[in-house]
Amino acid sequence: MVKEIVLSPDEIIEYIRTEVKVNDVLEIAYNRVFAPGIVLGITPEDEETGEGLRVGLALTGEILSDYVEVDFHRLKDDILEIRHNPTGDKDDEEHLIIIEAEMFDNMDQK
């Protein structure tokens, strides 16, 4: 069963903080970038500044395979969609969670 949810940028940060673990599959679409990979590590926010929440991914793309670190606080407003598979199996549709970013038009933003 695929679970689809819509979250605000701040809710996405909270989801990443509480639900994503090492060895999960995470596919992030932001701006014009698609970064599919396996979570190798999670660096929590700095206690004093609140900045951070970086996730290290081993990219699993067909063209590019490498390690990247994604800072979710910097990207939160650019995220379009995240596919999260907690089982660590990118083909496991039964446990797939699709997170769509809540979009605002200029009239609705505060």
C-alpha positions as CSV (number, residue, x, y, z in Angstrom):
1,M,0.0,0.0,0.0
2,V,1.4,3.4,-1.0
3,K,0.7,6.1,1.5
4,E,0.5,9.7,0.1
5,I,0.6,12.7,2.4
6,V,0.9,16.5,1.8
7,L,3.1,18.4,4.3
8,S,4.2,22.0,4.7
9,P,8.0,22.7,4.5
10,D,8.2,22.7,8.4
11,E,6.3,19.5,8.6
12,I,8.7,17.9,6.1
13,I,11.6,18.9,8.4
14,E,9.8,17.2,11.3
15,Y,9.0,14.1,9.3
16,I,12.7,13.8,8.2
17,R,13.8,14.3,11.9
18,T,11.5,11.7,13.3
19,E,10.8,9.1,10.6
20,V,13.9,8.7,8.4
21,K,16.6,6.3,9.5
22,V,19.9,5.0,8.2
23,N,19.5,2.5,5.4
24,D,16.1,3.9,4.3
25,V,15.6,4.7,0.7
26,L,14.9,8.4,0.1
27,E,14.2,10.0,-3.3
28,I,14.1,13.8,-3.1
29,A,12.8,16.0,-5.9
30,Y,13.6,19.7,-5.4
31,N,14.0,22.6,-7.7
32,R,15.2,20.8,-10.9
33,V,17.1,18.1,-9.1
34,F,16.1,14.5,-8.4
35,A,18.3,12.7,-5.8
36,P,17.5,9.0,-5.2
37,G,19.6,7.3,-2.6
38,I,20.1,5.2,0.5
39,V,20.5,7.1,3.8
40,L,24.0,6.6,5.1
41,G,23.8,9.1,8.0
42,I,21.7,11.9,9.6
43,T,23.2,14.9,11.2
44,P,20.7,16.6,13.6
45,E,20.3,20.3,13.9
46,D,22.8,22.4,15.9
47,E,21.4,22.9,19.4
48,E,22.4,26.6,19.6
49,T,21.5,27.8,16.1
50,G,18.8,25.3,15.0
51,E,20.5,25.0,11.6
52,G,21.3,21.8,9.9
53,L,19.4,18.5,9.7
54,R,21.6,17.1,7.0
55,V,21.0,13.6,5.5
56,G,23.9,11.8,3.8
57,L,22.8,9.8,0.7
58,A,24.6,7.2,-1.4
59,L,23.0,8.1,-4.7
60,T,21.6,5.2,-6.7
61,G,21.1,6.9,-10.1
62,E,21.9,5.1,-13.3
63,I,24.2,7.8,-14.5
64,L,25.7,9.1,-11.3
65,S,26.5,7.1,-8.2
66,D,28.1,9.2,-5.4
67,Y,27.7,10.5,-1.9
68,V,25.9,13.7,-1.2
69,E,24.7,15.5,1.9
70,V,21.4,17.3,1.7
71,D,20.7,20.1,4.2
72,F,16.9,20.0,4.6
73,H,16.7,23.4,6.3
74,R,18.2,25.1,3.2
75,L,16.0,23.1,0.8
76,K,12.7,22.9,2.6
77,D,11.0,25.6,0.5
78,D,12.3,24.1,-2.8
79,I,11.2,20.5,-2.1
80,L,8.5,19.2,-4.5
81,E,8.2,15.6,-3.5
82,I,9.9,13.0,-1.3
83,R,9.5,9.2,-1.7
84,H,10.5,7.4,1.5
85,N,10.8,3.7,1.8
86,P,11.7,2.7,5.4
87,T,12.4,-0.9,4.4
88,G,15.5,0.1,2.4
89,D,14.1,-1.6,-0.7
90,K,13.4,0.9,-3.5
91,D,11.1,-1.6,-5.3
92,D,9.0,-2.3,-2.2
93,E,5.7,-0.5,-3.1
94,E,3.9,-1.9,-0.1
95,H,5.7,0.4,2.4
96,L,6.3,3.4,0.2
97,I,5.4,6.8,1.6
98,I,5.1,9.7,-0.9
99,I,5.3,13.2,0.6
100,E,4.1,16.0,-1.6
101,A,5.1,19.5,-0.6
102,E,2.2,21.9,0.2
103,M,2.3,24.6,-2.4
104,F,1.4,28.2,-1.9
105,D,0.8,30.8,-4.5
106,N,1.9,34.4,-3.8
107,M,-1.5,35.4,-2.5
108,D,-1.6,32.7,0.2
109,Q,1.9,33.2,1.7
110,K,2.2,35.1,4.9
